[in-house]
Amino acid sequence: MMRDLSISAVYMGLLAAFVGYAASFAIVLAGLTAMGATGAQAATGLFFATLGMGVCSVWLPAMTRTPAAVAWSTPGAAFLAATAALPGGFGEAVGALICCAALIVLTGFVPALGRVVAAIPKPIANGLLAGVLLKLCFAPALALGTIPLLVLPILIAWLIGLSLNRLAAMPLAVISFMAVLFFTVDVSQSAPETQAWLPEVALISPIFTFQSFISIALPLYLVTMAGQNIPGFAVLELNKFPVHRQSLIRNTGLMSLAIAPFGSIPVNMSAITAAMMAGDDASRDPAGRYWAAIASGLVYIALAFAAAIVVSLASLAPTALITAVAGLALIPALVGSLSAAFSDASQLEAPALTFLIAASGMTLLGVSGAFWGIIAGAMIWSAKKALQKGAL
């Protein structure tokens, strides 16, 4: 194993971990906060989510000898951030997180369930993802209208990063965010009294309801599978690595189930950062690229112990500024999902309806628009397919 180790693989793993964390930690915090988490509960959720993806990113690549990197469900966190809080507060959200993780585990043991998810037409799945992301992607523009002097430096840094390299955009934006905090916030007056590296674990009693299962758990499961796991598998296959789908889903599902009671979002296969670690830049020898994923996992484990400080620093900033940073991180995903949603000119209505209902924030019978968007889109898709076949 050690003879496969290379400097290029370690470097790419370190870079992927930095890019992955910088690009999405604000989204995770926004999602947990929207579900009603207190500062201590958000720190606990962030700690276990980071630790979970770190452990999996070390364990799975070491077992499979492939760059099977693991990430938290960024689209899932965005979905939580755009969804109204449940009546039972964060406890009910934790119950939904546990149910979502259980569905992922079940998928790992029952291949037919995975095939059902994969059978959802890709335009509809991408319409759902775009609808989930849209609300949070409005945040930078809204913040520009309310706190322009704070947001402008971050937007400029993000644009400079985009002009240099797409992967540099969010790290530069996060560095600018930290600079804005340093120059505009009186830390001595605003910072919490204690800033321990290890968060004080805030236990949450889960509440299980049918409403939370339909409104949160099921859409979160679909978004995680369609928005992360399926693209993650595609990245590995594109780079000619063997993919043991059921085993990977099962193991990430079990980890998600272990961390869900602490308020953590699910972990799943990485897509964007996995592309960095599965390509030639990680190592000329494909057999050694799994070390890039292992290196990223070790960094995530280290970053987990900074969760309390990350949450403390984030608490100093206006909420609009945090959501603006999260929204910037999601713009590339929104563009990609919109492009894929409307890629089939003969089937535009179904993904459009899915997108609009999911983005609207509506609820019907206490159930969120994400669920109804999938139902409406699938019905329109099937009806139009039947009509097209009849016309032939």
Phi, psi and omega in degrees: 000316182295332181289346176276349184291136177219154179297321181297322179293316179296316180300314182294325177295318178297316180295317181297320180294318179296313180298314182298316182288314182297327184281344190224353182297325180293328178293318179297314179297320179297320179294315180294319180294319179297331179277000175101012181290140171283175178301317180294321179292322177295320178296320178296314179298318179294320180300308184288327177295316179293317179296319181297314181288332177292313180298315179296324181288341173271313188291308185295314176298323179295325181282322186263346185058034175230157178284057182279070183289151182240143178226168171279165184280089179299314176299326178296318178296321177296322177299316179297321181294333183263002184253143179295144179298147181282156181301327181276009177070204185293332177298320178290325176295321178296320175301320178292322178298320178295317179296320178299314179298322178297322177297321179294317177300314180301321178298324179293333180263338183240094183304330181299326179293321176296324179292327177297315179296316180295337181283345176299125181308134184302321177300323179290317178299319179287328174297319176298312181298317179296319179296322178294322185279334191303312185301317180289331178289343174287339190302317179300319180293318179295319179293327178298330179279339184252322181228062187300321183293333178276325186277325185304314179300325180290318178297319180296316179297321179296317179294321177297317178299317178300322181290333180274306181195133183306324182286345180273348188299306184288320174304318178293322178297319180293319177299318177296321177301316179296321179295319178300316178299317183298320186269344186243346183247134175278094185298324182295331180271333189255337187290147176297158183294322181241140180225071180285150177291322180263121182293148173288117186296118179260107182283143181236130176279115183290146176240124182254122177223156177296322180300315181291329178294314182285320185281326186244304189298311184293311176298322178297320177297313181295318180295320179294317180291311185282326185269343183231303187296311183297313175297324179298317176297321181297322179297315179296316181294323179298327179266015172065037173259142176293140183237116176262083190304309186297319180295317181293317177297318181298315183289319177292327177295318179295321177295318178300321180292327180289326184263345182301322180298344179265009178086024182265142175287163182294156169253153187203182178292139178281148178246297185293306181291332176297326178297327177292322187270345182263354184266184184296333182296333181286324179186142175293331179265112180304331182293343181256003185287343179296339178293333177296317179294320178298317179299319178297321179297319179296323177294318179299319178299317177296318181294333180303324183282359173260007186301316182297320180289320178300314180294321179297315179295318180297328181291343179284338184271151172301145180303322180298328180288320178296313181292331177294317177298317178298318180296320177301320181295334186266352183301314178300321179294322178296315180298315180296317182290324177294318179299316181289327182296325184248032180280339181257106185295339181275350181225078180258329187293317184297308177294329178295317180294318177301313180300312185293318181292317180294323182282339187292333185079010182290159171228145177224125184058032180078007183251138187290161182295336180300318179293312182293329177297318178296316181298310182296316181297317180295321179295313180296318180301311182295318180297318181291323177299317179297319179294322179294320178293322179295325179293331178284000000 
